[in-house]
């Protein structure tokens, strides 16, 4: 009889007597199940509703284990719509969470919203909407999309950074930093966005000097700003990267990017005298940092950053310099420079050489875009003979030619004579030349120390030092929609922290349309909010009107998930110790520097407070994320005009022949490529539309299958049919097995492995290898695309095995059961549907109450592998001699093309153990002796040892 599945649309299940359940061949089976097609959307609805209603299926406690799995994907900004990049990261997170839950771990997969930021405020300015209302509305839309993808989110831990209950604790962290002297106010030259009218961190200005958000040309102005002293943690932030890189816990490229951003370098501070020829002022001194003090005798010029105070002063009287500075931004590789004609510098190395030496000649001083104001003191000594950047600049600006002095020669050089080069500098260390006075002949490192000591003894204040690229974190933003900085400014007491009992300092309510058409910071104009009393003296005072950089919110939000409703503490110490650090953190590589670096800083700081007393243990050192997965971007199919290169809208393409799209206007073939998805390229894909068309499970599996997690994914919907074929084949297998109505609580006992046929043993070993591979992929390598390919292969093997008239019911049930449990993290709704269909009606079970399959011990695997036999056809000169049975070669031997010779020797020795082989080889058992038999000029082993051909000398010639 036929029984329709509840809520599964057109899906049917066939019920027959157990007596006939496995007595049909493939033809009968196919005919019996011909009508079994799946309605994926109906299955999604059914199980998502059941998960929502069934408290037991949403339990997060695992199966009694105390081991935890705290899995956090980077939370999204609530723009209103999830894109495929969101869908990818959240699918990865959900798969790993479900896997860990089935492994018996106490699993948390929280979700929150990075809800502060400029887009909401800009929407308020442009359309007059309330930023809070706009944000909450968008969160509602995105939450619906997240729920539609079939995730097992812990919504009871949901947070929003714009919620006063959350940012109360952001303010508490700021005050803790302030109390320790790690939050301070200082006047600084800052990047100012004239459109958004706010300060930007250096990281938010692109290489050409434009704002990352508005695209406006960034201006440099001086403002009093709030900073966090991240530099106090720079040594720990650098040193602890080694532990994160160990055993592949963090991608090496992320660690390398952070090391580069921290930018630790060893060198020397050296002062140069600068004389202004246009006035009679005494010479001034300017300090440079160099990693190569041994090249001091090769300095040909000094170069100053565009915003160096000397440049700023001279520009007031130099119209040409003003014009040069107005050319900002310069290209990143600019070789331009402006000669400051009134300035000359003196090389401090001149004190070591005789007068008249080139080292004693005045040095020109340039303004150069390539000099960074935040590296060293914003000045560099130009050594074109030993630095590529200096060499290129010198060739470009020096009117007398681009030759450069070489003052350090390789150790292998025949002499210590100085030379000049015109093609390229010498970058490596070596020995100093005769032009280097008393240091001639010394090795670079020894010379560097002695030069610095000699300069310092002569009053030039030189010193060997370490220099860092890292600068303190500027957190002030002149905007409304952010966390208010909890400081009150009093004319008598100065900056005074807001008392803890007065937190949170809430943002004032805005009137309808209050921000429309306005720019700048509206907090400065809301008198009833800004005017208050000093907590210290009680006199009239004013609130700080700057709000915090939104990176401050994201630097600690993962501390809040373990204890989201704690009103008094940002996290209870016992909750922090129980759940932190995050076991797996997932997000885009574009956050490799800023977000991750700030999160590490705040995490290490909190580990020094009472909030996280353990810091995750001695081996963790206060790091927030034990393992990091950085997923690649999702690129979409993009069409452009072959003549103009213009990106084409979908309605400009004729897709009547999907394989040969044409331009509607001209009939030409468009240029087809895969590009980063963006509105300007008309290549965006709405994940909700994909779910509606193909189902959530198919969209998830297709997303994972298309590319390794860390690589760029080229989204191609045409290939999703392969996932549907796999799903239907799985369903067909389950329907066929469901004729037996298994009890999931009392499944059939696995048969005696010693009695399995060779074909059955092959299926059992295929299952074990799949279990082993999938477990490694989900717990170590995160190669989720190979998980799906492994499961597809196992599904095909199982389906083929069911065609046999004497199919082993218990073995096939255990294989199908393991297959479905391994599928469950990837395709949860389909796995639930299949699990329900496989078992007795009303068995009241969810697949997630059952454990993830575990592979048998390695020794048992090898023993079973050795017992597995295969036919081996032995030929002589291509003619069949005999067919015998030999063990199946180990997979690592048979499948590795680089080990063909090993496979050949293995097969020959196994053949020698058979009666037929003993007769052919005259009792010889060693492969070396068999191969040395003069009867055979060549031995060929193919098909993994299933065919062996011996070629005689006569045939060969």
C-alpha positions in Angstrom: 0.0 0.0 0.0 1.0 3.6 -0.4 1.1 6.2 2.5 1.5 9.9 1.8 4.0 11.7 4.0 2.5 14.4 6.1 3.4 17.9 4.8 5.8 16.6 2.2 3.8 17.5 -0.8 4.2 15.0 -3.6 6.5 12.6 -1.7 5.2 9.1 -1.2 6.4 6.1 0.7 5.9 2.5 -0.3 4.9 0.0 2.4 5.1 -3.7 1.7 5.5 -6.9 3.7 8.9 -7.6 5.0 8.9 -10.9 3.1 9.1 -9.3 -0.2 11.1 -6.2 0.7 14.4 -7.2 -0.8 13.3 -9.7 -3.4 13.1 -7.3 -6.4 15.7 -6.5 -8.9 16.6 -3.0 -10.1 13.8 -2.9 -12.7 11.0 -3.7 -10.3 12.5 -1.4 -7.7 12.7 1.5 -10.2 9.1 0.9 -11.3 7.9 0.7 -7.8 9.4 4.0 -6.8 8.9 5.9 -10.1 6.5 8.3 -8.5 8.7 9.3 -5.7 9.6 13.0 -6.3 10.4 15.5 -3.7 8.9 18.9 -2.9 11.9 20.5 -1.3 10.1 23.7 -0.3 7.3 21.7 1.4 10.0 19.7 3.3 11.6 22.9 4.4 8.4 24.3 5.7 7.5 21.1 7.5 10.7 20.7 9.4 11.3 24.4 10.1 7.9 24.5 11.7 8.5 21.3 13.6 11.9 22.6 14.9 10.3 25.8 16.0 7.5 23.9 17.9 9.5 21.1 19.3 11.5 22.1 22.3 13.3 18.8 22.4 14.7 19.2 18.9 16.1 22.6 19.8 17.9 21.4 22.9 21.5 22.5 22.8 23.0 20.4 25.7 24.4 17.6 23.5 24.3 14.1 24.9 25.7 14.6 28.5 29.2 15.6 27.6 30.9 18.5 29.3 32.9 19.4 26.2 31.6 22.6 24.6 31.5 23.9 21.0 31.1 27.7 20.9 30.7 28.6 17.2 30.4 32.2 16.1 30.0 33.6 12.6 30.8 37.3 12.3 27.5 39.1 12.9 26.0 41.1 10.1 25.3 44.8 9.7 21.5 45.0 9.3 21.3 46.5 5.8 18.0 44.9 5.1 18.9 41.9 2.9 21.2 39.0 3.2 23.5 38.4 0.2 25.1 35.2 -0.9 28.3 36.1 1.0 26.2 36.1 4.2 24.5 32.9 3.2 27.9 31.2 2.7 29.3 32.1 6.1 26.1 31.3 8.0 25.8 27.9 6.2 29.3 27.0 7.2 28.6 28.0 10.8 25.3 26.0 10.9 26.9 22.9 9.4 29.7 22.9 12.0 27.3 23.6 14.8 25.0 20.8 13.9 28.0 18.5 13.5 29.3 19.4 17.0 25.8 18.9 18.5 25.6 15.4 17.0 29.1 14.7 18.4 27.6 15.2 21.8 29.1 18.6 22.6 27.2 21.4 24.3 26.9 23.6 21.3 26.1 27.3 21.0 25.4 29.0 17.6 24.4 32.6 18.5 23.3 35.4 16.2 23.4 39.2 16.7 23.4 42.4 14.8 26.2 44.9 14.3 23.5 47.6 14.4 25.3 50.9 14.8 26.9 52.7 11.8 26.8 55.2 9.1 24.2 53.6 6.7 21.4 54.0 9.2 22.4 57.6 9.9 22.7 58.4 6.2 19.3 56.9 5.6 18.0 59.3 8.3 19.7 62.2 6.6 18.5 61.3 3.1 15.0 60.2 3.8 14.2 61.5 7.3 13.6 58.1 8.9 14.6 57.3 12.4 17.9 55.4 12.5 16.6 53.1 15.3 13.4 52.3 13.5 15.2 51.8 10.2 17.6 49.4 11.9 15.0 47.4 13.7 12.9 47.0 10.5 16.0 45.7 8.6 16.8 43.2 11.4 13.3 41.8 11.1 13.7 41.2 7.4 17.1 39.6 7.7 16.0 37.4 10.6 13.3 36.0 8.4 15.9 35.2 5.8 18.1 33.5 8.3 15.3 31.3 9.6 14.4 30.3 6.0 17.9 28.9 5.4 17.2 26.2 8.0 19.8 27.3 10.7 19.7 26.1 14.3 20.3 29.6 15.8 20.2 30.2 19.5 17.8 33.1 19.2 17.5 33.3 23.0 21.1 34.7 22.9 20.3 37.3 20.2 21.9 40.8 20.7 21.9 44.1 19.0 24.7 46.6 19.5 22.3 49.5 19.4 20.3 48.2 22.3 21.1 50.2 25.5 21.3 46.9 27.4 24.3 46.1 25.2 26.1 49.4 24.8 25.9 50.0 28.5 28.6 47.4 28.7 30.5 48.8 25.7 30.7 52.0 27.8 31.8 50.0 30.8 34.7 48.6 28.8 35.7 52.1 27.8 35.7 53.3 31.4 37.8 50.3 32.4 40.3 51.3 29.8 40.1 54.9 30.9 40.7 53.8 34.5 43.9 52.0 33.5 45.2 54.9 31.4 44.4 53.0 28.2 41.7 55.4 26.9 42.9 59.0 26.5 42.2 62.2 24.6 44.7 63.9 22.5 44.9 66.4 19.6 45.9 64.7 16.4 46.0 65.2 12.7 43.1 63.1 11.5 41.4 61.9 8.4 38.2 63.9 8.0 35.5 62.9 5.6 33.9 66.1 4.4 30.8 64.4 3.1 30.0 62.2 6.1 31.6 64.8 8.3 33.3 62.3 10.6 36.8 61.2 11.4 38.1 58.0 9.7 40.8 55.6 10.9 43.8 55.2 8.6 42.4 51.8 7.7 39.2 53.4 6.4 41.0 55.5 3.8 42.0 53.8 0.6 45.4 53.9 -1.1 44.3 56.9 -3.2 43.2 59.0 -0.2 39.4 58.5 -0.5 36.9 57.5 2.2 36.0 53.8 2.2 32.3 54.8 2.8 31.4 58.0 1.0 34.2 58.0 -1.6 35.0 61.6 -0.8 38.5 62.9 -0.9 39.7 62.8 2.7 41.0 66.0 4.3 43.7 66.3 7.0 42.6 68.4 10.0 43.6 68.6 13.7 41.0 67.6 16.2 40.9 66.5 19.8 40.1 62.8 19.7 39.7 59.8 21.9 42.3 57.0 21.5 42.7 53.5 22.9 46.2 52.6 23.8 46.4 49.4 21.8 50.2 49.9 21.5 50.4 48.8 25.2 49.5 45.3 24.0 51.6 45.3 20.8 54.2 42.7 22.0 51.5 40.3 23.1 49.5 40.8 19.9 52.6 40.0 17.9 54.1 37.2 20.0 50.9 35.2 20.4 50.3 35.0 16.6 52.8 32.1 16.6 50.4 30.0 18.8 47.4 30.9 16.6 49.3 29.8 13.5 50.3 26.5 15.1 48.6 23.4 13.7 46.6 25.5 11.3 44.4 27.0 13.9 44.5 30.4 12.0 45.2 30.7 8.3 48.8 31.7 7.9 47.9 34.6 5.5 45.8 36.2 8.3 48.6 35.9 10.8 51.0 37.4 8.2 48.6 40.3 7.5 48.5 41.0 11.2 52.3 40.8 11.6 52.6 43.2 8.7 50.1 45.6 10.3 51.8 45.5 13.7 55.0 46.2 11.7 57.7 45.6 14.2 61.2 46.4 12.9 64.6 46.7 14.5 66.8 49.6 13.6 68.0 53.0 14.9 66.9 56.5 15.5 69.3 59.0 14.0 69.2 62.8 14.0 70.1 65.0 11.0 70.7 68.7 11.3 68.7 70.8 8.9 69.6 74.4 8.0 67.1 76.9 6.5 69.1 79.0 4.1 66.3 81.6 3.9 66.7 82.8 7.5 69.3 83.1 10.3 67.7 80.6 12.6 69.9 78.0 14.3 69.9 74.6 12.6 67.1 72.3 13.7 67.3 68.5 14.1 65.0 66.0 12.6 64.9 62.3 13.6 64.6 59.5 11.2 64.2 55.8 11.8 66.2 53.3 9.7 66.5 49.6 9.7 69.9 49.9 8.0 72.1 52.2 10.0 75.1 50.5 8.4 74.2 52.4 5.1 74.4 55.9 6.8 77.4 56.8 4.7 75.3 56.3 1.5 72.6 58.8 2.3 72.0 61.2 -0.7 68.9 63.0 0.5 66.2 63.4 3.2 62.5 63.1 2.5 59.7 64.4 4.6 56.0 63.3 4.7 53.4 65.5 3.3 52.1 66.5 6.7 55.4 66.8 8.4 55.3 70.0 10.6 58.3 71.5 8.7 56.4 71.0 5.4 53.3 72.6 6.9 55.3 75.6 8.1 57.1 76.2 4.8 53.9 75.7 2.7 52.5 79.0 4.2 55.1 81.0 2.3 55.6 78.7 -0.8 52.8 78.8 -3.4 54.6 76.0 -5.4 54.7 73.8 -2.4 51.0 74.5 -1.8 50.2 73.5 -5.4 52.2 70.3 -4.9 50.3 69.4 -1.7 46.9 70.1 -3.5 47.7 67.2 -5.8 47.0 64.8 -2.9 46.1 62.0 -3.2 49.1 60.7 -5.2 49.1 57.2 -6.7 50.3 54.5 -4.3 53.5 54.0 -6.2 54.2 57.7 -6.8 57.8 58.7 -7.4 57.0 62.4 -7.3 58.8 64.8 -5.0 59.1 68.5 -4.2 62.6 69.9 -3.5 62.7 72.3 -0.6 65.3 74.7 -2.0 65.9 76.6 1.2 66.7 73.5 3.2 69.9 71.5 3.4 70.7 68.6 5.7 74.0 67.5 7.1 74.8 63.8 7.3 75.8 63.0 10.9 78.3 60.4 9.5 80.4 63.3 8.3 82.0 63.5 11.8 83.7 60.2 11.0 85.4 61.2 7.7 87.8 63.8 6.5 86.5 67.1 5.2 85.9 67.2 1.4 84.4 63.7 1.4 81.1 63.2 -0.4 79.6 62.2 3.0 80.2 65.7 4.2 78.4 67.4 1.3 75.0 69.1 2.1 72.0 66.9 1.4 68.9 68.0 -0.5 65.5 67.8 1.4 62.4 66.7 -0.5 58.7 66.4 0.3 57.7 62.9 -0.9 54.3 61.1 -0.9 56.0 57.8 -0.3 57.0 58.8 3.2 54.5 57.8 5.8 53.7 60.2 8.5 52.8 57.5 11.0 56.1 55.5 10.5 59.0 56.7 12.6 58.9 60.5 12.7 57.6 61.1 9.2 61.0 61.5 7.7 63.4 59.0 6.0 67.0 59.1 5.0 67.3 58.3 1.3 69.9 55.6 0.5 69.3 54.9 -3.2 72.3 52.4 -3.3 70.6 50.1 -0.8 66.8 50.6 -0.9 64.6 49.9 -3.9 62.1 52.6 -3.1 64.8 55.2 -2.5 66.5 54.2 -5.7 63.4 54.7 -7.9 62.7 58.0 -6.2 66.3 59.3 -6.7 66.3 58.3 -10.3 63.1 60.2 -10.9 63.9 63.5 -9.1 67.7 63.8 -9.3 68.5 66.1 -12.2 72.1 65.1 -12.4 71.3 61.4 -13.0 70.2 58.5 -11.0 73.5 56.8 -10.0 73.7 55.6 -6.4 76.6 55.1 -4.0 77.3 51.5 -2.8 78.8 51.7 0.6 78.1 48.1 1.7 79.4 45.4 -0.6 78.7 41.6 -0.5 81.0 39.5 1.6 82.2 37.9 -1.6 83.3 41.2 -3.1 87.0 41.2 -4.2 87.6 44.6 -2.6 86.2 47.2 -0.3 86.1 49.9 -2.9 82.9 52.0 -3.2 81.1 51.8 -6.5 78.1 53.5 -8.2 75.2 51.6 -9.7 72.6 52.8 -12.2 70.4 49.8 -12.7 69.5 48.5 -9.3 70.5 48.8 -5.6 72.3 46.2 -3.5 69.8 45.2 -0.8 71.7 42.6 1.3 74.0 43.2 4.2 77.7 42.7 3.8 80.9 44.7 4.7 81.4 48.4 4.7 83.6 50.0 2.1 86.6 52.3 2.4 84.3 55.4 2.2 83.0 54.5 5.6 85.9 55.8 7.6 86.8 53.8 10.7 84.0 51.3 10.0 85.5 50.1 6.7 85.6 46.3 6.5 83.2 45.7 9.4 80.2 43.4 8.9 76.9 45.3 8.7 75.5 44.3 12.1 78.7 45.1 13.9 79.1 48.4 12.0 75.5 49.4 12.8 76.1 49.1 16.5 79.4 51.0 16.4 78.0 53.8 14.2 75.0 54.4 16.5 77.3 54.3 19.6 79.7 56.7 18.0 76.9 59.1 17.0 75.4 59.0 20.5 78.7 59.7 22.0 79.0 62.7 19.7 75.8 64.2 20.9 73.5 63.1 18.1 71.1 61.2 20.4 71.2 58.1 18.2 70.0 54.8 19.6 69.2 51.2 18.5 65.4 50.8 18.9 62.4 48.8 17.8 59.9 50.6 15.7 56.2 49.6 15.2 53.8 50.5 12.4 50.9 50.1 14.8 49.4 53.3 16.2 46.9 53.8 19.0 43.3 53.2 18.0 41.3 56.3 17.2 37.8 55.6 18.4 36.1 59.0 18.2 33.4 59.5 15.5 31.4 62.7 15.0 28.1 60.9 14.4 24.8 60.3 16.2 24.2 56.6 15.5 26.9 55.0 17.7 27.7 54.3 21.4 28.1 57.6 23.3 31.5 58.0 24.9 30.8 58.1 28.7 32.8 61.1 29.6 31.6 64.5 31.0 33.7 67.6 30.4 33.9 70.0 33.3 35.8 73.4 33.1 37.0 72.8 36.7 37.6 69.0 36.8 38.4 68.3 33.1 37.2 65.0 31.6 35.3 63.1 34.2 34.0 59.5 33.7 30.3 58.9 34.0 29.5 57.0 37.2 28.8 53.4 36.7 25.4 53.8 38.2 24.5 56.3 35.5 25.2 53.8 32.6 24.1 53.5 30.0 24.4 57.0 28.6 21.6 56.7 26.2 21.3 58.4 22.8 18.6 61.0 22.9 15.4 60.3 21.1 15.2 62.0 17.7 12.1 63.8 16.4 10.7 62.6 13.1 12.9 63.9 10.3 15.3 65.6 12.7 18.3 64.5 10.7 17.0 65.0 7.2 19.3 67.0 5.1 21.8 67.7 7.9 25.5 66.8 8.2 27.9 66.7 11.1 27.1 65.5 14.6 23.5 66.3 15.8 24.4 65.5 19.4 26.3 68.9 19.5 22.9 70.7 19.0 20.7 68.8 21.4 21.1 71.0 24.5 18.9 69.0 26.8 21.1 66.0 26.3 24.6 67.7 26.1 24.1 69.9 29.2 24.5 68.1 32.5 26.3 68.3 35.8 29.9 67.3 36.7 29.8 64.0 38.7 32.8 65.2 40.6 32.0 68.8 41.6 28.3 69.2 40.7 28.9 72.3 38.5 27.5 72.7 35.0 29.2 70.5 32.5 28.8 69.0 29.0 28.6 65.5 27.8 31.2 64.2 25.3 29.4 64.4 21.9 31.6 61.9 20.0 30.4 58.4 19.7 32.6 55.3 19.4 33.9 53.6 16.3 31.6 50.6 15.5 34.7 48.4 15.6 34.4 48.9 19.4 31.1 47.1 19.4 32.4 44.2 17.4 35.6 43.9 19.4 33.7 42.3 22.3 30.2 41.2 21.3 31.2 37.5 21.5 31.7 37.9 25.2 28.0 38.8 25.5 26.5 35.7 23.9 27.3 33.4 26.9 25.5 35.8 29.3 23.2 38.0 27.2 20.6 39.0 29.8 23.1 40.0 32.6 22.1 43.5 33.5 25.0 44.1 36.0 28.0 42.7 34.2 29.0 42.5 30.6 29.6 38.8 31.3 29.6 36.8 34.5 33.2 35.4 35.1 31.9 31.9 35.4 30.1 32.2 32.0 33.2 33.6 30.4 35.4 30.9 31.8 32.8 28.3 30.7 32.4 29.4 27.1 35.4 31.4 26.0 37.4 31.4 23.9 35.3 31.0 20.8 36.0 27.5 19.4 35.4 28.4 15.8 35.1 31.9 14.4 34.0 32.3 10.8 34.1 35.4 8.6 35.6 37.1 5.5 39.3 37.5 5.1 38.6 41.2 4.5 38.4 41.5 8.3 41.8 39.9 8.8 43.4 43.1 10.1 41.1 45.6 11.8 38.3 43.6 13.4 40.4 40.7 14.4 43.2 42.9 15.7 40.8 45.0 17.8 39.0 41.9 19.1 42.3 40.4 20.2 43.3 43.6 22.0 40.0 44.0 23.9 40.0 40.2 24.7 43.5 40.4 26.1 42.5 43.4 28.1 39.4 41.7 29.5 41.5 38.8 30.4 43.4 41.1 32.7 40.1 42.1 34.5 37.8 40.1 36.8 35.4 39.5 33.9 37.5 36.7 32.3 39.8 35.6 35.1 41.1 32.4 33.3 41.8 34.1 30.0 41.0 30.8 28.4 43.9 29.1 30.2 47.7 29.5 30.2 48.0 28.3 26.7 45.4 30.6 25.3 46.9 33.9 26.7 43.6 35.8 26.4 43.0 35.1 22.7 39.4 35.4 21.7 39.2 32.8 18.8 40.8 29.3 19.1 40.2 28.5 15.5 39.5 30.9 12.6 37.9 30.1 9.2 38.0 32.8 6.6 35.7 32.0 3.7 36.3 33.4 0.2 34.0 35.8 -1.6 31.1 34.8 -3.7 31.4 36.0 -7.3 28.4 36.2 -9.7 28.1 35.6 -13.4 28.6 39.0 -15.1 27.8 40.1 -18.6 29.5 43.0 -20.3 29.3 44.6 -23.8 32.2 43.3 -26.0 32.5 46.7 -27.6 32.4 49.1 -24.7 33.0 46.9 -21.6 29.9 48.3 -20.1 28.2 46.0 -17.5 24.8 44.7 -18.8 21.5 44.4 -17.0 19.7 41.1 -17.2 17.0 42.6 -19.4 19.7 43.5 -22.0 20.5 39.8 -22.5 18.5 37.3 -24.5 18.6 34.0 -22.6 16.4 32.0 -24.9 19.4 29.7 -25.4 21.0 29.6 -22.0 24.2 28.2 -23.4 24.5 31.0 -26.0 23.2 34.3 -24.4 23.0 37.2 -26.8 22.7 41.0 -26.5 19.2 42.0 -27.2 20.3 45.1 -29.1 22.9 43.7 -31.4 22.7 39.9 -31.2 26.4 39.7 -30.2 27.7 37.4 -27.6 28.4 39.2 -24.3 31.6 38.8 -22.5 30.9 36.5 -19.6 33.0 36.5 -16.4 32.6 36.0 -12.7 33.1 39.1 -10.7 32.5 40.3 -7.1 28.8 40.8 -6.7 27.7 44.5 -6.7 24.8 46.6 -7.8 26.9 48.3 -10.4 27.7 45.0 -12.2 24.0 43.8 -12.1 25.3 40.4 -10.9 23.8 40.1 -7.5 21.8 37.0 -6.5 19.2 37.0 -3.8 19.6 33.9 -1.6 15.9 34.1 -0.7 15.1 33.6 -4.4 17.4 30.6 -4.6 15.7 29.1 -1.5 12.3 29.6 -3.0 13.3 28.0 -6.3 15.5 25.1 -5.1 14.9 24.7 -1.4 17.1 25.7 1.5 18.9 22.3 1.7 19.8 22.3 -2.0 21.0 25.9 -1.9 23.1 25.1 1.2 24.7 22.0 -0.3 25.3 23.7 -3.7 27.0 26.6 -1.9 29.3 24.3 -0.1 30.0 22.0 -3.0 31.1 24.7 -5.5 34.4 25.6 -3.9 36.6 25.0 -0.9 35.7 27.2 2.0 38.7 29.5 1.8 38.5 30.1 -2.0 36.4 32.4 -4.2 33.1 30.8 -5.1 31.7 31.3 -8.6 28.0 31.0 -8.2 26.4 28.9 -10.9 22.8 28.0 -10.4 22.8 25.8 -13.5 24.8 23.2 -11.6 22.4 22.9 -8.7 20.7 20.1 -10.6 23.5 17.8 -9.5 22.5 18.4 -5.9 18.9 17.6 -6.7 19.9 14.4 -8.4 21.8 13.4 -5.3 18.9 14.2 -3.0 16.5 12.2 -5.1 18.8 9.2 -5.2 19.1 9.4 -1.4 15.3 9.5 -1.1 15.0 6.5 -3.4 17.4 4.5 -1.3 15.5 5.5 1.9 12.1 4.6 0.4 13.4 1.2 -0.7 14.8 0.4 2.8 11.7 1.9 4.5 9.7 -1.2 3.5 11.1 -2.8 6.7 9.9 0.0 9.1 13.0 0.1 11.3 12.8 1.1 14.9 15.5 3.8 15.4 15.8 2.9 19.1 16.2 -0.8 18.4 17.9 -1.0 14.9 18.8 -4.3 13.4 22.1 -5.7 14.6 25.0 -5.4 12.3 25.8 -8.8 10.8 29.0 -10.8 11.6 31.6 -9.1 9.6 33.5 -12.3 9.0 30.5 -13.6 7.0 30.1 -10.7 4.7 30.6 -11.3 1.0 33.3 -9.5 -0.8 30.8 -7.0 -2.2 29.2 -6.5 1.2 32.7 -6.0 2.8 33.5 -3.4 0.1 30.3 -1.5 1.0 31.2 -1.7 4.7 34.7 -0.4 4.1 33.5 2.3 1.8 31.2 3.4 4.7 34.1 3.4 7.2 36.3 5.4 4.9 33.6 7.9 4.3 33.0 8.3 8.0 36.7 8.8 8.6 37.0 11.4 5.8 33.9 13.3 6.8 34.9 13.5 10.4 38.3 14.9 9.5 36.7 17.4 7.1 34.2 18.7 9.6 36.6 18.8 12.6 40.1 19.5 11.2 40.4 20.6 7.6 36.9 22.2 7.1 37.0 20.9 3.5 33.2 21.0 3.3 33.1 20.5 -0.5 34.8 17.1 -0.1 32.2 16.1 2.5 29.5 16.4 -0.1 31.5 14.6 -2.8 32.2 11.8 -0.3 28.6 11.5 0.6 27.5 11.5 -3.1 29.9 8.6 -3.7 28.6 6.6 -0.7 25.0 7.2 -1.9 25.9 5.8 -5.3 27.6 2.8 -3.8 24.7 2.1 -1.5 22.1 2.5 -4.3 24.1 0.1 -6.5 24.3 -2.4 -3.7 20.5 -2.4 -3.2 20.1 -3.8 -6.8 21.3 -7.2 -5.6 18.6 -9.8 -5.0 20.4 -11.0 -1.8 21.1 -7.5 -0.4 22.0 -7.6 3.3 19.2 -5.7 5.0 21.0 -4.9 8.2 24.2 -3.8 6.5 22.3 -1.5 4.1 20.2 -0.1 7.0 23.4 0.8 9.0 24.9 2.3 5.9 21.8 4.4 5.1 21.5 5.4 8.8 25.2 6.6 8.8 24.7 8.4 5.4 21.7 10.3 6.7 23.4 11.3 9.9 26.4 12.6 8.0 24.1 14.5 5.6 22.1 16.0 8.5 24.4 19.0 9.2 24.4 19.9 5.5 20.8 19.2 4.5 19.0 19.1 7.8 15.4 19.2 6.6 15.9 16.5 3.9 17.9 14.3 6.4 15.0 14.6 8.9 12.5 13.7 6.2 14.5 10.7 5.2 15.1 9.6 8.8 11.4 9.8 9.5 10.6 7.8 6.3 13.2 5.2 7.1 11.7 4.3 10.5 8.4 3.2 12.0 5.5 5.7 11.8 5.2 7.8 14.9 8.7 6.8 16.1 8.8 10.4 17.4 12.5 10.8 16.7 14.6 13.5 15.3 17.9 12.7 13.6 19.7 15.3 15.7 19.0 13.2 18.8 21.3 10.6 17.4 25.1 10.7 17.4 27.3 11.3 14.4 29.0 8.2 13.0 32.4 7.2 14.4 34.9 5.2 12.3 36.2 1.9 13.5 39.7 1.6 14.9 42.5 1.9 12.4 43.8 -1.6 13.1 40.4 -3.1 12.6 40.1 -1.2 9.3 43.4 -2.6 8.0 42.5 -6.1 9.1 39.2 -5.9 7.2 40.9 -4.4 4.2 43.3 -7.3 4.1 40.4 -9.8 4.1 38.8 -8.1 1.1 39.6 -9.9 -2.2 39.5 -8.9 -5.8 39.9 -10.8 -9.1 43.2 -10.5 -10.8 43.6 -11.4 -14.5 47.1 -12.4 -15.3 48.2 -12.1 -18.9 51.3 -13.0 -20.8 51.9 -10.9 -23.9 48.3 -9.7 -23.6 46.7 -13.2 -23.6 44.9 -14.4 -20.5 46.9 -16.9 -18.5 44.6 -17.3 -15.5 42.3 -15.4 -13.1 42.9 -15.6 -9.3 41.9 -13.9 -6.2 44.2 -11.5 -4.3 43.6 -8.9 -1.5 42.4 -5.5 -2.5 45.4 -3.1 -2.4 45.4 -0.4 0.3 43.6 2.7 -1.0 46.6 4.9 -0.3 48.7 2.7 -2.6 46.2 2.1 -5.4 45.0 5.7 -5.7 48.4 7.4 -5.6 49.9 7.7 -9.2 53.3 8.5 -7.7 53.5 5.0 -6.1 53.0 2.8 -9.1 56.2 0.9 -8.5 55.2 0.1 -4.9 51.8 -1.0 -6.1 53.4 -3.3 -8.7 55.7 -5.0 -6.1 52.7 -5.4 -3.7 50.5 -7.0 -6.4 53.3 -9.4 -7.5 54.0 -10.6 -4.0 50.3 -11.2 -3.4 50.1 -13.1 -6.7 53.1 -15.2 -5.6 51.1 -16.4 -2.6 48.4 -18.0 -4.8 48.7 -21.5 -6.3 48.6 -20.1 -9.8 51.2 -17.5 -9.0 53.6 -20.1 -7.4 53.4 -22.1 -10.6 54.0 -19.1 -12.9 56.9 -17.7 -10.8 58.5 -21.1 -10.1 58.1 -20.7 -6.3 59.7 -17.2 -6.2 58.0 -15.0 -3.6 60.0 -11.7 -3.6 58.9 -9.0 -6.0 62.6 -8.1 -6.8 63.3 -11.6 -8.0 60.1 -11.8 -10.0 60.9 -8.5 -11.7 64.5 -9.9 -12.3 63.2 -13.0 -14.1 64.7 -12.9 -17.6 61.5 -14.2 -19.1 59.8 -10.9 -18.6 61.2 -7.7 -20.3 58.3 -5.7 -18.9 55.6 -6.0 -16.3 52.4 -3.9 -16.4 49.9 -3.5 -13.6 46.7 -1.7 -14.2 43.3 -1.1 -12.7 44.6 -1.2 -9.2 46.0 -4.7 -9.6 43.0 -6.2 -11.3 45.1 -6.8 -14.4 48.8 -7.8 -14.7 50.5 -8.3 -18.0 53.9 -9.8 -18.5 55.7 -9.0 -21.8 58.4 -11.2 -23.1 61.6 -10.0 -24.8 60.6 -11.6 -28.1 57.3 -9.7 -28.3 58.9 -6.5 -27.1 61.3 -6.5 -30.1 
